[in-house]
């Protein structure tokens, strides 16, 4: 693909006090084999050096007080690209993510969204458990596209700002209802750095997410019934021999998911 044929891709990153991770994230965008990229950072008024670091990478920085979904929608409205890619500040793109995404989505006008595989990175036991867990979600409703046609994302109004539970799934579901494929996937992957993973913070987050689970399930029942189901989730693990081939990680997945369901369930029960 010649440079004159390269459509612009807008990479949108919500941030808040992300100075420890944002530099690595931006460096990975700079090192992409695909070069026609703009970076839009939507910052929740960080009190550290996040904005300063972003400006060194010529990122467009927008500051707004908001939840992640609204921040991503603000980035979408300010994007100039034909395509948009939503990532988190603690993620690192492997070098061909954007190139593969553009080639795939340009190859078929019915592709509206692309799933990019993720790997969890970190030395702690729980991060290894998280990475093992992720490996069972390929091709299921648990995964969500990150790379989209901007016109379709705008047409459906972006992410649903009323929910935080599975908020990343709301945009691809809305695009899918227009008749587009949002389950195409590339082989290059994203590294999700979770070196500072804290089980307590993680469960507090799940409790918070659980507060909008009831609303999410009511609005997105088709996906939500599977995404929320304890039986569906554990069925993805228990039915596969590979899960039991690593008993120390399998045990961790069972414990972690059990605690997540407990925390999320409490949020669900105590939601208004």
C-alpha positions in Angstrom: 0.0 0.0 0.0 1.6 3.3 -1.1 1.6 6.2 1.3 -0.9 8.1 -0.9 -3.3 5.2 -0.5 -3.0 5.0 3.3 -6.2 6.1 5.0 -5.7 8.1 8.2 -6.2 6.1 11.4 -7.0 7.9 14.6 -5.8 6.2 17.8 -7.9 7.4 20.8 -6.6 7.0 24.3 -8.4 8.0 27.5 -6.0 8.9 30.3 -5.9 9.8 34.0 -2.6 10.0 35.9 -1.0 7.7 33.3 2.6 9.0 33.4 4.0 5.5 34.3 2.5 3.8 31.2 1.6 6.4 28.5 5.1 6.8 27.2 5.4 3.1 26.3 2.0 3.2 24.8 2.8 6.2 22.6 6.2 4.8 21.6 4.5 1.6 20.3 2.2 3.8 18.1 5.3 5.6 16.8 6.9 2.3 16.0 4.0 1.0 13.9 4.8 -0.2 10.4 1.7 1.8 9.4 2.6 5.5 9.5 -0.5 7.5 8.6 -1.7 7.8 12.2 -3.0 10.6 14.5 -3.1 10.3 18.2 -5.9 11.7 20.3 -5.6 11.6 24.1 -8.7 12.5 26.1 -7.4 13.3 29.5 -9.4 13.5 32.8 -7.3 16.4 34.1 -4.3 14.3 35.2 -2.3 15.7 38.1 1.0 14.1 36.9 3.1 14.4 33.8 0.7 12.6 31.5 -0.2 15.6 29.3 3.4 16.7 29.1 4.5 13.3 27.9 1.7 13.1 25.3 2.6 16.5 23.8 6.2 15.2 23.3 4.6 12.7 20.9 2.6 15.3 19.1 -0.6 13.9 20.4 -3.7 16.0 20.3 -4.8 16.4 23.9 -8.3 17.1 24.9 -9.1 17.6 28.6 -12.6 16.7 29.9 -14.0 15.5 33.2 -15.7 12.3 32.4 -16.1 8.5 32.5 -14.1 6.5 30.0 -17.1 6.0 27.6 -17.7 9.7 27.3 -14.0 10.4 26.9 -13.8 7.8 24.0 -16.8 9.4 22.4 -15.3 12.9 22.6 -12.2 11.4 21.0 -14.3 9.9 18.2 -16.0 13.2 17.5 -12.6 14.9 17.2 -11.0 12.2 15.0 -10.0 13.0 11.4 -9.3 9.4 10.4 -11.3 7.1 8.2 -10.7 4.5 11.0 -10.6 4.7 14.7 -8.7 2.5 17.2 -9.5 2.7 20.9 -6.8 1.6 23.4 -6.0 2.1 27.0 -2.9 4.0 28.3 -1.4 0.8 29.8 -1.5 -1.0 26.5 1.4 -1.5 24.0 0.7 -2.3 20.3 2.9 -4.9 18.6 4.4 -3.3 15.4 1.9 -4.5 12.8 -1.5 -4.0 14.6 -2.6 -0.9 12.7 -1.2 -2.2 9.3 -3.1 -5.5 9.6 -6.2 -3.7 10.8 -6.3 -1.4 7.8 -5.6 -4.1 5.2 -8.3 -6.3 6.7 -11.0 -3.7 6.9 -10.2 -2.3 3.5 -10.6 -5.8 2.0 -14.3 -6.1 2.8 -16.9 -3.2 2.9 -19.1 -5.3 5.3 -16.4 -5.3 8.0 -17.4 -2.6 10.6 -15.1 -3.6 13.5 -12.0 -5.7 14.1 -11.0 -7.7 17.2 -7.4 -7.4 18.2 -6.2 -10.2 20.5 -4.7 -9.2 23.8 -2.1 -10.7 26.1 -1.7 -9.7 29.8 1.8 -8.9 30.8 3.3 -9.0 34.3 5.2 -11.2 36.7 2.6 -11.8 39.3 0.6 -15.0 39.6 -2.7 -13.2 39.0 -1.5 -11.6 35.8 -0.5 -15.1 34.5 -3.9 -16.3 35.5 -5.5 -13.3 33.6 -3.5 -14.1 30.5 -4.4 -17.8 30.7 -8.1 -16.8 31.1 -8.0 -14.5 28.0 -6.8 -17.4 25.8 -10.2 -19.0 26.1 -12.2 -16.1 24.8 -11.3 -16.0 21.1 -14.4 -16.1 19.0 -16.8 -15.6 21.9 -19.1 -12.8 23.0 -16.5 -11.9 25.7 -14.2 -10.3 23.2 -15.0 -6.9 21.7 -13.7 -5.1 18.6 -11.4 -2.1 19.1 -10.8 -1.0 15.5 -13.8 0.6 13.6 -14.9 2.5 10.6 -15.4 6.0 12.0 -18.5 6.7 9.9 -20.3 3.7 11.4 -19.1 4.5 14.9 -20.5 8.0 14.6 -23.7 6.8 12.9 -24.6 4.7 16.0 -23.6 7.4 18.5 -20.4 5.8 19.8 -20.2 4.0 23.1 -23.2 3.9 25.4 -22.4 6.4 28.1 -25.1 5.1 30.5 -23.2 1.9 31.4 -19.7 1.0 32.5 -20.3 -2.7 32.6 -18.9 -4.2 29.4 -19.0 -0.6 28.0 -16.4 -1.7 25.3 -19.0 -4.1 23.9 -21.7 -1.5 23.3 -20.3 0.1 20.2 -19.6 -3.1 18.2 -23.0 -4.4 19.2 -24.7 -1.3 17.8 -22.7 -1.5 14.6 -23.5 -5.2 14.2 -27.2 -4.3 14.3 -26.6 -2.2 11.1 -25.6 -5.5 9.4 -21.8 -5.2 9.6 -19.3 -7.8 10.7 -17.6 -6.8 14.0 -15.9 -10.1 14.7 -13.2 -10.0 12.1 -9.8 -10.4 13.8 -6.1 -9.9 13.0 -3.2 -12.0 14.3 -1.1 -9.2 15.7 -1.9 -8.5 19.3 -1.9 -5.9 22.0 0.2 -6.3 25.2 -1.8 -5.2 28.2 0.7 -4.3 30.9 -0.7 -5.3 34.3 2.5 -5.2 36.3 0.8 -3.3 39.1 -2.2 -5.6 39.2 -3.9 -5.4 42.7 -6.6 -8.0 43.4 -8.3 -5.7 45.9 -8.5 -2.8 43.4 -9.6 -5.2 40.7 -12.5 -6.4 42.8 -13.5 -2.9 43.7 -13.6 -2.2 40.0 -15.8 -5.2 39.4 -18.2 -4.0 42.2 -18.4 -0.6 40.5 -19.0 -2.2 37.1 -21.7 -4.4 38.6 -23.8 -1.4 39.5 -24.7 -0.9 35.8 -24.9 -4.6 34.9 -28.7 -4.6 35.3 -29.1 -1.7 32.9 -26.6 -3.3 30.5 -28.4 -6.6 30.5 -31.7 -4.9 29.8 -30.3 -2.9 26.9 -28.0 -5.5 25.4 -29.7 -8.7 26.3 -28.5 -10.7 23.3 -24.8 -10.5 24.3 -25.4 -9.7 28.0 -27.1 -12.9 28.8 -23.9 -14.8 27.8 -21.4 -12.2 29.1 -23.0 -12.2 32.5 -23.8 -15.9 32.8 -21.7 -17.8 35.3 -22.5 -21.1 33.5 -21.5 -19.7 30.1 -18.2 -18.3 31.4 -17.2 -21.4 33.2 -18.4 -23.6 30.4 -15.7 -21.9 28.2 -13.1 -23.2 30.6 -14.4 -26.5 31.8 -15.2 -28.0 28.4 -11.6 -27.8 27.1 -8.8 -30.2 28.0 -6.3 -27.4 27.7 -7.8 -25.6 30.7 -7.0 -28.6 32.9 -3.5 -29.1 31.5 -2.3 -26.2 33.7 -3.9 -26.9 37.0 -2.1 -24.1 39.0 -3.5 -21.5 36.5 -6.9 -23.3 36.2 -7.3 -23.0 40.0 -6.4 -19.3 39.8 -9.0 -18.7 37.1 -11.7 -20.4 39.1 -10.9 -18.4 42.2 -10.5 -15.1 40.4 -13.8 -15.5 38.4 -15.6 -16.6 41.6 -14.4 -13.4 43.4 -15.3 -11.3 40.4 -18.8 -12.6 40.3 -19.2 -12.1 44.0 -18.0 -8.4 43.8 -20.0 -7.7 40.6 -23.0 -9.4 42.1 -22.9 -7.2 45.1 -22.7 -4.2 42.9 -25.7 -5.6 40.9 -27.7 -6.1 44.1 -26.9 -2.7 45.6 -27.4 -0.7 42.3 -30.3 1.7 42.3 
